[in-house]
Amino acid sequence: QVQLVESGGGLAQAGGSLRLACTASGGQFSRLAMAWFRQAPGSERAVVGFISRSGGTSYFADSVKGRFTISRDVAKKTVYLQMNSLKSEDTAVYYCAARSTILSDNTKYISLNDYAHWGQGTQVTVSS
């Protein structure tokens, strides 16, 4: 059973940066496709970004494109979400998700239903 633990959330000022980390255990990390989702109060959980198991395919929501990046460290079994130029609308609980069944490394898994494994979430608050 894959377990995911997020860290790195907190308070940042608008225009600032934060880096979230998601560490996986209980599975073969190199076989996992990973994604970050976020959920603001009163809103549905939505994808922020995705990275394939090789790291060769990624996806970002339009709202974060050009500001956020995703990377993965196989040795540390960790995926990172680097968030730059933060805006107040980035305030949300951020969740890490993992998927082990992969059609191909080029497939972008960006829906909630694509994932069976979730972290507990980490709060990000951006003050303006």
C-alpha positions as a Markdown table, in Angstrom:
| # | Residue | x | y | z |
|---|---|---|---|---|
| 1 | Gln | 0.0 | 0.0 | 0.0 |
| 2 | Val | 1.5 | 3.3 | -1.1 |
| 3 | Gln | 1.6 | 6.0 | 1.6 |
| 4 | Leu | 2.2 | 9.7 | 0.9 |
| 5 | Val | 3.3 | 12.4 | 3.3 |
| 6 | Glu | 3.3 | 16.0 | 2.3 |
| 7 | Ser | 5.4 | 18.7 | 3.9 |
| 8 | Gly | 6.5 | 22.3 | 3.2 |
| 9 | Gly | 3.3 | 24.1 | 3.4 |
| 10 | Gly | 2.9 | 27.3 | 5.4 |
| 11 | Leu | 2.4 | 31.0 | 5.1 |
| 12 | Ala | 4.0 | 33.1 | 2.3 |
| 13 | Gln | 3.6 | 36.6 | 1.0 |
| 14 | Ala | 2.3 | 37.3 | -2.4 |
| 15 | Gly | 5.2 | 37.2 | -4.9 |
| 16 | Gly | 7.1 | 34.8 | -2.7 |
| 17 | Ser | 7.9 | 31.1 | -3.0 |
| 18 | Leu | 7.3 | 27.8 | -1.3 |
| 19 | Arg | 8.4 | 24.3 | -2.1 |
| 20 | Leu | 6.2 | 21.4 | -1.2 |
| 21 | Ala | 7.5 | 17.8 | -0.9 |
| 22 | Cys | 5.7 | 14.5 | -1.0 |
| 23 | Thr | 7.5 | 11.4 | 0.2 |
| 24 | Ala | 6.2 | 8.0 | -0.8 |
| 25 | Ser | 6.6 | 4.7 | 1.0 |
| 26 | Gly | 5.2 | 1.2 | 0.6 |
| 27 | Gly | 5.6 | 1.1 | -3.1 |
| 28 | Gln | 8.1 | 1.2 | -5.9 |
| 29 | Phe | 8.5 | 5.0 | -6.4 |
| 30 | Ser | 10.0 | 4.7 | -9.9 |
| 31 | Arg | 6.8 | 3.1 | -11.0 |
| 32 | Leu | 4.5 | 5.8 | -9.7 |
| 33 | Ala | 3.0 | 8.7 | -11.7 |
| 34 | Met | 2.5 | 11.6 | -9.3 |
| 35 | Ala | 0.3 | 14.7 | -9.2 |
| 36 | Trp | -0.5 | 17.6 | -7.0 |
| 37 | Phe | -4.0 | 18.8 | -6.4 |
| 38 | Arg | -5.4 | 21.6 | -4.4 |
| 39 | Gln | -8.6 | 22.5 | -2.7 |
| 40 | Ala | -9.6 | 26.0 | -1.6 |
| 41 | Pro | -12.5 | 26.6 | 0.8 |
| 42 | Gly | -15.8 | 26.2 | -1.0 |
| 43 | Ser | -14.1 | 24.8 | -4.1 |
| 44 | Glu | -13.6 | 21.4 | -5.6 |
| 45 | Arg | -10.3 | 19.7 | -5.5 |
| 46 | Ala | -8.5 | 20.3 | -8.8 |
| 47 | Val | -5.2 | 19.3 | -10.4 |
| 48 | Val | -2.3 | 21.7 | -10.1 |
| 49 | Gly | 0.4 | 19.6 | -11.9 |
| 50 | Phe | 1.4 | 16.1 | -12.9 |
| 51 | Ile | 4.7 | 14.3 | -13.5 |
| 52 | Ser | 5.1 | 10.9 | -15.1 |
| 53 | Arg | 7.1 | 8.1 | -13.6 |
| 54 | Ser | 10.1 | 8.9 | -15.7 |
| 55 | Gly | 9.7 | 12.7 | -15.3 |
| 56 | Gly | 9.5 | 13.0 | -19.0 |
| 57 | Thr | 5.9 | 14.1 | -19.2 |
| 58 | Ser | 4.3 | 16.9 | -17.1 |
| 59 | Tyr | 1.2 | 19.0 | -17.0 |
| 60 | Phe | 0.3 | 22.2 | -15.3 |
| 61 | Ala | -3.1 | 23.9 | -14.8 |
| 62 | Asp | -3.3 | 27.1 | -16.7 |
| 63 | Ser | -3.6 | 29.0 | -13.5 |
| 64 | Val | -0.1 | 28.0 | -12.4 |
| 65 | Lys | 1.7 | 27.5 | -15.7 |
| 66 | Gly | 5.0 | 29.4 | -15.8 |
| 67 | Arg | 5.0 | 29.8 | -12.0 |
| 68 | Phe | 5.0 | 26.2 | -10.6 |
| 69 | Thr | 7.3 | 23.4 | -11.5 |
| 70 | Ile | 7.3 | 19.7 | -10.5 |
| 71 | Ser | 10.3 | 17.4 | -10.1 |
| 72 | Arg | 11.0 | 14.1 | -8.6 |
| 73 | Asp | 14.0 | 12.5 | -6.8 |
| 74 | Val | 14.0 | 8.8 | -7.1 |
| 75 | Ala | 16.7 | 8.3 | -4.4 |
| 76 | Lys | 14.6 | 10.2 | -1.9 |
| 77 | Lys | 11.3 | 8.8 | -3.2 |
| 78 | Thr | 10.0 | 12.4 | -3.2 |
| 79 | Val | 8.2 | 14.6 | -5.6 |
| 80 | Tyr | 8.4 | 18.4 | -5.3 |
| 81 | Leu | 6.2 | 21.2 | -6.2 |
| 82 | Gln | 8.1 | 24.5 | -6.5 |
| 83 | Met | 5.7 | 27.4 | -6.3 |
| 84 | Asn | 7.0 | 30.8 | -7.3 |
| 85 | Ser | 5.3 | 34.2 | -7.8 |
| 86 | Leu | 2.6 | 33.1 | -5.4 |
| 87 | Lys | -0.8 | 34.8 | -5.5 |
| 88 | Ser | -3.5 | 35.0 | -2.9 |
| 89 | Glu | -5.6 | 32.7 | -5.1 |
| 90 | Asp | -3.0 | 29.9 | -4.6 |
| 91 | Thr | -4.2 | 29.6 | -1.0 |
| 92 | Ala | -5.5 | 26.1 | -0.5 |
| 93 | Val | -4.8 | 22.7 | 0.9 |
| 94 | Tyr | -2.4 | 20.9 | -1.4 |
| 95 | Tyr | -2.6 | 17.2 | -1.8 |
| 96 | Cys | -0.1 | 14.8 | -3.3 |
| 97 | Ala | -1.5 | 11.8 | -5.3 |
| 98 | Ala | 0.1 | 8.7 | -6.8 |
| 99 | Arg | -0.9 | 6.2 | -9.4 |
| 100 | Ser | 0.8 | 2.8 | -10.0 |
| 101 | Thr | -1.1 | 1.6 | -13.1 |
| 102 | Ile | 0.3 | 3.4 | -16.1 |
| 103 | Leu | -0.7 | 3.0 | -19.8 |
| 104 | Ser | 2.3 | 4.8 | -21.0 |
| 105 | Asp | 4.8 | 7.4 | -19.8 |
| 106 | Asn | 3.1 | 9.9 | -22.2 |
| 107 | Thr | -0.3 | 9.6 | -20.6 |
| 108 | Lys | -1.2 | 12.6 | -18.4 |
| 109 | Tyr | -3.3 | 11.6 | -15.4 |
| 110 | Ile | -5.0 | 14.8 | -14.3 |
| 111 | Ser | -8.4 | 13.7 | -12.9 |
| 112 | Leu | -9.3 | 13.0 | -9.3 |
| 113 | Asn | -10.5 | 9.6 | -10.3 |
| 114 | Asp | -7.2 | 8.7 | -11.8 |
| 115 | Tyr | -5.7 | 8.3 | -8.3 |
| 116 | Ala | -6.1 | 5.8 | -5.5 |
| 117 | His | -3.4 | 7.0 | -3.2 |
| 118 | Trp | -3.5 | 10.4 | -1.5 |
| 119 | Gly | -1.6 | 12.3 | 1.1 |
| 120 | Gln | -3.2 | 14.0 | 4.1 |
| 121 | Gly | -2.7 | 17.5 | 2.6 |
| 122 | Thr | -0.7 | 20.5 | 3.6 |
| 123 | Gln | -2.0 | 24.1 | 4.0 |
| 124 | Val | -0.6 | 26.9 | 1.9 |
| 125 | Thr | -1.7 | 30.4 | 2.7 |
| 126 | Val | -0.6 | 33.3 | 0.6 |
| 127 | Ser | -1.1 | 36.8 | 2.1 |
| 128 | Ser | -1.5 | 39.8 | -0.1 |
